[in-house]
Amino acid sequence: MYAERIFFPGHRESPLRRDLDVQECRRQTVEQGLVQLSNLLNSKLFLTKFIHTLESQRTFSPRDRAYVASLLTVALHGKLEYFTDILKTLLNDLVEQYVAKNPKLMLRRTETVVEKLLTNWMSICLYAFLRDSAGESLYMLFRAIKHQVDKGPVDAVTGKAKYTLNDNRLLREDVEYKTLTLNVLVQSGGVNETQLLPIKVLDCDTITQVKEKLLDQVYKGTSFSHRPHGNSLDLEWRSGVAGHLILSDEDLTSVLQGNWKRLNTLQHYKVPDGATVALVPRHTKNIHYDSHDFLPGEKTPMLEDADEGGVKLWHLVKASEEPELPKHRRGSLRERERAKAIPEIYLTRLLSMKGTLQKFVDDLFTVILSTSRPVPLSVKYFFDLLDDQAGQHCITDSETIHIWKTNSLPLRFWINILKNPQFIFDVQVSDHVDAVLSVITQTFMDSCTTAEHKLGRDSPINKLLYARDIPRYKQMVERYYADIRQTISASDQEMNSALAELSRVKLNYLVALHELYKYINKYYDQIITALEEDTTAQKMQLGYRLQQIAAAVENKVTDL
């Protein structure tokens, strides 16, 4: 699942999970063709020609590049030593391109196949480090953020929260609320045995928010994908012997004012402190819920044609009435005055949230940037490779080399993991937790740059929040790079035996090969031409082998 989320983020059905989609009568022939394709990919000349040919096509989009890189990663996962060799060769070509233009921009984005191959390679090599060392600190940070945010009101419609690090996501209104303890009926051992579990919620929580908090506690030790979905359960308030009332976000009792409809909360239903509730299966016909999709972003209620005079939903603050700060701190002088004048009370709230999370943030940055225990072999190996490339191209400027290292490890790998805990844990990341993680991620990025951060009164609030910490984090990054440079080099032999070990993890690669073949088919003539024009490729009969594969996979009759 980790591989799936890193290689194919946002894909509903990744190639790792699908079955080969071919007619039964052709399956055997197609599979034979794909095995031949797998063998052909073992030819370094074919593979590099294939990649360069695709990259020279104008219709081959950045999204295609990332997808092809991940398909290749899956197809070559059983031969990571060879995969690393290809990565080095392509990286060499990339360095040559950038040295001629602007070396500092290299690896900054993911615009080429090799850049996504590098992301995947780092992700494979650092999996054990995540699992055994860094994962725990990241999980603790995630839980701490969630716990803190849930302590205060969160607007279910706008996603703004009282406790956050992100000033764009700060709930600026003073909402009155009380903490309630609900006694939740939970089935214990036997069928009829129940126990009461006291769980804290807020009286301003919507019913959906209450259900999520209850599920979090009732299924504390259960990973997210194995819990029941909140949408499949109803919240029932039990009072006396016969009093069973189903509570929901919207029902006939919801308050309507003009075209505004307010989401129901515990307060609305006058649920008292110490009330008994139960989560009961919802009896609705044929409602199909997505199996827990790990796409970030929560299901916020859609505003039903608000412009057409339909109903607009609100929870704590009506969206149009909230005093907004301009997103860009430029603009007219008056806007700038407003932006600067972020009232002390809000700044204090952001700072207190920062103080609560400080230990967790420090712990995580320390474990990522520590050389007190052995640095992962792949990091040492790759950093040496970059130093070597810089030497070959007479780049002596330490800033450029620092940028290359930053772009290949912190930006390419760590930022991706920090921003998406659901890549490595079976958890759901809500929008408001994501908003806090964005600020921490940005701080980590700022700590890895060499540029001086000049902060003025117009600087974004999140930069001001961490202004005192960033110099300390920057020193950690610089020391980390310096320490790695001084440790004994990782030999190819050591790296290869580590890669051989990793190659033993089996991934389903037939579908990935079939997806790769679709690109071969789309650019078939261009690939064949590129192979025919190369004398070595001609001698190796690479074009002929590709034609045979086409004949098997597609019944394509070619002039063999």
N, C-alpha and C positions, 0 to 999 in steps of 0.2 A: 504494500500500500504506500509505503514511503516512496518507492521508486515511481509508482504511478503518479503520485501527487507532485513530485519534483519534475519528472520528465514531461508529464502531460497535464499541467495545471488547468483546471476549468473544463477538461473534457469529461462529459458525462460517462461515456463508455470508453475506457482507454483500451488500446490494442493489447494490453497485458491481460485483459479480462475477457476479451471476446473470443468466439470460436471462428474458425476459418469459414468465410461465407461463400462457399462454392457448391455447385450441384454435386450430389452424392456420386453420380456416375463419373464425374471428372476429378473427384477429390484426390485419388491416388496419383494421377498424372501431374496435377497442380502441385501436390506436395513434393513430388520428385523434382519438378522444376524449381521449386523454392529452395530445396536442398542444394541444387546446382548453383542457385543464386548466392546462397550462403557461402559456397566454396569460391565463387567468383569474387565475392567481397574480400576474400583472403588475399587477393592480388592487390598489393599496395598501389600499383600503377593504375589498375582499374578504378579503385576506390577514389584516389585523388583526382583522376580525370573526371569521374562521375560527379564528384562534389563541385569541382571548378566549372564543369559544363553547366550544371544546374544554376550555379551562382551567377553565371554570365547571361542567364535568360531574364528578360525584363519582367516576365509575368511570375517569376519565382519570388513571392513576397517574403517579408521578414517572418511572418507567421509560418510560412512553408519551411523556411530555413530552420526555425526552431523545431518544427515537427519532424523534419527529415533527420536532424541531428539526434533527436530522441529515438527515432526508429532505428537509426544506426547503433545507438548505444545499446538498445535491447538486442539487436541482431548480433552484436559483437561482445555481449556481456560475458559470454563463456570464454572469451579470449582477450582479457583486459590488457595483457602485455602488448598484444598487437594494437589494440585500441589506443594505448598510450603512445606507441610509436607513431601512429597516424596523427594523433593530437600534436605531437612534437613537430612533425613535418609540416602540418598545416599552420601551426603557430609560427614556424620559421617564415613561411610565406607572408603571414599577417604582419610580422615585425618588419619585413622588408617594405611592405606597402606603407606602413605608418612612419617608418624612419624617414622616408622620402617626403611625407606630408608633415604631420605633426605627431611626434611619438607620444606626447602626453595624453592624446585622446584614445590610445590603444586600449581595448578591452573595456571601454567605458560603458558600452551598451551591448545589446545582443543583436547584432545586425548580420552576423555571418554564421555559417554552420559551425565553424570552429569555436566560436564563443559559447554557443549552447553546449557543444561537446565538453568544453572545459567546465561549465556549471555542473553537468552530469557527472563528469569524472571526479570533481571535488566532492560531490554529494555521495557518490559511491564510497570513495576512500575515507570520508570523514564520518560515515555512518556509525562505526564502532566508537569513535570519540564522542559522538552525540549521545549514544546509548550509555556509555560507561562513565563519561565525565560531565559534559556540558548540559545534558538533557535535564538533569535534576534541578539545576539552578534556573533553567528556562521555565520549567514547570512551576517552580515555586513563585517565580515572578508572575506568571500567568494567573495562578490562583490568587496571589495577593491583589493583583489589579481587579480581578473579578469580585473578590470579597469587598474591597474598598468601594468600588462603584455601586455594588448592590446595597451598601449601607444607606445610601441616600436616594432621593427620588430620581427616576429616569423617565423622561417623556417618551411614551410608547410610539408617538407619531413622529416627532422630530428627532428622536434619538439623543436629545441633549440630556446631560447628567449633572447633578450637583457636584459630584466628586469626579474630577477628571484632571488630566494634565493638558488637555487640548482646549485652548481658549475658544476655538470655533465650535466646540461641542459642549460649552459650558451653559448650564441652565441658569440664566441670569435672574430669574424671578425668585422671590422668596416664597416657597411653597410650604404651607403648614402641613406637617405630617406627624404621625405617631408610629412608634414601633409596636406591633402586635405580636403576641405569641399564639399561633394556631396549634391545636392538638390534632395531629393527623392520624387517622385510623390506618394502620398498616397491618397487612396479614403477616403473622409470624409463622411459626412451624406448621401447624395443621391447617385444615381447610377452614374451620370456623374460629381459629384462634387469631385474635387481633390484639395489637398493642397500640398505645397512644404515643406518638413521637412529637415532642414540642419543637416547632420550627418558627423562627422569627421572620416576619415580613413587615411591609409598611402599609398603613391604611390607605395610602394614595396609590398603591400598586393596582394596575389593571388585573383582570382575572387571569389573562394569559401570563402576565409577569408573576403572579402568585403561583400558578401551576409550575412555571419554570423553576422557581425557588424551591418549591416542594419536591419536584423531581430531582433536583440537585442534591437534596439532603436524603431523601428516601433511597435514592440509588447511588449513594455516595461512592461506594466501591465498584460501581459498574461503569464501564466505558460508554461514551455517548451513543455509539451505534447499537449498543445492546439494551438501551433503555427504551421504554415505550415513548412514542412521540406525543408531545403535549396536545396535538390536535386530535389524538385518538381517545383522549380522556376528558371527562367533565369534572368540574369542581363542585362537590355537593356539600352544602352546609347543613349540618344535622343539629336539630334542636328538639329536646324532649323525646317522646317515644315515636311520634309519627311525623315530626317536622323534617322533611327532606326538601331542600330548595337547591335547584341547579343554578349556579351563577355563571354568567357569561359576559364577554366584553360589550356585546350589543344585544338588547332584547326590547320588549315593549315598554320596559320601565326607563330606558335610556332618556336622558334629559335633552330635549331639543330647544334651541334658541335660534329663531330665524332659520338659516340653512346650516347652522352648526349643530353637530350631534356629539355629545360628550361620551367618551368610552367609560364604561362602568368600572368602579373601583370598589374595594372593600368598604370604604367610607360610604359610598352610594348605597350599598345594601345594609349599612349600619351593622356590619359584623363586629361583635364586641371582642375585646381582648380575651383570650382563653377559650374561644369558640372551637367546637369540634367540626372538622371537615374530613372529607374522604375524596380520593381520586377514583372515579368509577369509569368503566369503559363506556365510551359514547356510542349510543345506539343510533347510528345514522346509516342510511342505505348508500351503498356504493360510493362512498367518498374515497377517492384515491389520493393518498399522500405520497409525495416523493419520498423514496427511501432516503434516509438522512443524506442530503447532498452536502458536500463539504464546500460548496461555493460560498465565499464570504458574503456577508450582508444578511440582514435579517428581513423577515417578511414584515414590513411595516404596512399597516392598513392603507390601501390605495384610497386616494380621495376620489370619490365617485363623481366624475364630471363636475367638479366644483365650479368651473367657469360657466357651465351650462345652467347654473342655478340648482345643481344637485346638492347632495348633503356633504358637508365638509366635516371630517372627524377631527376631534381634538382630545387631548388628555389633560396635561397640566397647564399648557399655554397655547393659546390660539396662534397658529403658525404666523399669520400676517401681523400679529400685534407685538411680536417679540422684538425688543430693541436690538437691532443687528449691528455688529461692527463691520465696517467695510473689509472685505477679504484682502484687498490689496491696500497696503498702507500708503499708497500714493494718492493721487487725486487732489481735490481742492483742499485749500488750507483748513476749511472748516471740518472736512472729513478727517484731516490729519489730527486736528485738535481732539476730535472725538476718539480717534484711535489711541492717542497718547493717554487720554484720560480714562484708561481702564480703571474703574474704581478700585481703591485699595482692597475693599472687601473681596473682590474676585481674585485679585492677585494673591491675597492671603490664602484663599481657598486652594488655588493652584499650588502654592508653595507648601501648604500642609499636606496635600496629596503627594507632592514630590518627596517630602520628608518621610512620609510613611513608606514609600517604595524604595527609598535610597539604598537601604541595605541589600535589597533584592537585585537592584540594578548593578550595584557595585560587585556583588558576588558573581553575577553572570559575566560582566565585562572581565573580571579577574580570571575566571576559569577559561574564557575564550583566549585571553591574551597572556596566559601564563607560560613561562618556560621552566617553571620549577619542576614539573614532571616532564617526561619526554614529549616533545612536540610531535604531532602526527607525522609519520614518515613522508606522506604525500606532500605535506606543506613544505617540509625541508627540501624535498626533491624538486618541487615546482619552483620554489623561490631560487634555488641554485640555478635552475634552468633559465630563469629570467635574468639573473646576474650574468650568466654565461652569454645570453643573447645580447645584453647591453655591452659586454666586453667585445664581442665580435663586431658590433656596429659602432664601436668607439663612443658609446654614450657614457659619459663620466658624471653627468649631472645627477646628483643623488635624488633630486626631487622627482625626476622622471621615473627612476627605478622604484621609489616609494609609491608613486601613483600606480605603476604596473602591479605591484604587490597588493595594493589596496583594491584595485579593480578585479584582481583574480581571486582574492579570498574574502575579505570583509564584505565588499559590495556584491560579489557574485554569489557567495554562499551564505554568510552569516545574516546579512540583511534579509535575505529570502526566508530564512528560518525564523528570525526574530519577528518578522512581520506576519508570518503564517504558522503559528504553533500547531494548527491542524495538519500541517505536513508531517509532523512527527508524533503527535499525540492524537488519540481518539477523543477529541473535544469539539465543542462548538464555540467559535469565536464570535461574540456578538459585536454589533457595530460600535457600541460604546467602549468595549475592551479594545477593539481594533484602533479606535481613535487615540487611546492612551499609548498603545504599542507604537503608533506612528511617530509620536513625539520621542519615544525612547530610541526608536530606529534612527530617526533624524539625528539625534545626539550622537549615536554610535558612528554615523556617517561623518558628522562634523569632526569627530575625534580622529578619524583616519585621514583627514586631508592635511596638507602641509600649509595651506593658506591661513593667514592670520584672520581672525574674525573680529572685524571692527564693529563694536556694538554701540548703537546710539539710541536716542529715545524712540526712534521710529522702527527699531528692529522688531521682528516678530516676537511675540511673548515667549514662545517655547525656546527661542534662542537665549532670551534673557534668563529664563528659568534655570538653564544649565550653564550659564556663563562662567560660574566659578569652578565648575567641575571639568569643563572641557579641557583646559590646559593640563589637568592631572591625567585625564584619559589619553590625551595626545602623547604625553610622556610614556604611558604604558605601551601605546602602539609602537612608538619609536624604539623603545627598549626591546619589545617583542621582535621586531624586524632585525635589530642589531644582534640580539642573542642568537637568533636562528642562523644568521650569517656566520656566527663564530662556531657553531657546533660542527662536529665532523660530518662531512658530506655523506649523503645517503647513496650507496652504490646502486648501480642498475640491478645488480644481483639481489640486493636486499629488497629493492622496490618490486622486482619481478616476482620474488617469492611471496611478498604480501599480496600482489595482484593475483597470483595464481590461487591463493587462498580465497580471495573475494570472488574469483570466477566460478567457484564451486556453487554459488547461489544460482539456482536454476530459474530462469524467467521464460515465460511462454513466448518464443520468438517467431513462430510461423506467421502469425497475423502481422507482426511488424514487417516481416519480409514481403508479405503480400501487399501491405500499404506502400512499402518502398517501390515495389514493382509498378504501382500505379504512376509513380513519378517517372520511372523508366519509360513506361508506355507513353506518357504525355510528351516527353522530350526525346522520344526514341531516335528520331533521325539525327538530331544534334549530337546525341551520345555516340551513336554508331560512327558519325562523321569524325568526331574527335578521336575515336579509337583508330579509325582507318588512316588518319593523318599522322599517327605516331608510329615510327618504324618498329620500335620495341614492342608496342602493343600488337602490331601486325604479326611480328614473329611469334608472339605468345598466343596468337589467334583469339584475342579477347573479344573482338567484334563477333566472330563466328560463335563463340561460347554464349554470347548474349542472345544471338539469334536462336540458338537451340533452346535457351530458357524461355524466350518469347513463344516459341512453338509449343512448349509444354504447358506454360501457364495460361496461354490464351488461345491455343489452337491456331496461333498466328502462322500462316504459311509464308515463309520468307524464301528468297532466292538463295538457298544455302549453296 
